[in-house]
Amino acid sequence: MLYCIDRIEDGKAVLVDMEEKELVLPAAQIGKAKEGTWGRLEQSGNFVPDLAITNARRAKMQSRLDALLRR
């Protein structure tokens, strides 16, 4: 299942899945990943970033924003 890092606060990382359900992990389990990064959880519970998905989703959101600003 894909998760996005929504926020990091008080040593905890809040991840959100595609259905907007939250999952809270210790921040140490996401490594150096930052907010807005998409990835998957390993069986060990560690977050593994997927840069291809993250970049594709960011490009899609930028395209939407550009379209709104052109109106």
N, C-alpha and C positions, 0 to 999 in steps of 0.2 A: 504494500500500500504506500502511496506517496504522501509525504508530509511536507509542509512548509514551516520554516521557523518564523513564528509570528512575533515573538518578543523574547528578550532575555532580561530577567529581573531577579534580584536577590539570590543569585546563584542557581536559578532554575531557567530552563528553556521551555517555552510554551510552543508546542507544535500544533498545527491545524491540518486535518486531512481534507480530502476533496468534498466531504459532506459537512465540513466546518465543525467537526468534533475535535475537542482539544485533548492533548496528551502532554503531561508535564514530566520533564526529565531533568536530572541534575545537569547543569550547564557543561560539566566535564564530558558528558556523553555525546556532545555535538562537535567536539574538537574545536577547530578554528572557524567553523562555519558561522555565517552572520545572518542576521534577520533578513527574510526574503528568500533564503536559499531553499530549494526543493531537494528532496532526497528520500531515502528509504531507511528503515531500521533493520540492522542485522539481527540475527538470532540472539546475539549477546546484549542487544538493547542499545547499541551505539548507532548514532545517526551517520549515514553515509551520503554525502552530497552528490547530486546528479547535475553536473554543470550544463549538460546539453539541455535538460528539461528546464533548468533555471534560466538559461539564456533565451530559450525559445519563449518561455512565458513572459520574460521581461520585454522581449521584442514585440510580442503581441500586445502587451499593455501600453508600450510606447506608441505603437501604431494607433491604438484606440484614442490615446490622449492627443496625438497629432491630428486625428480626424476631428475630434471635438474642438480643438483650437482653431481649425480651419473654417468652422461654421460661421 
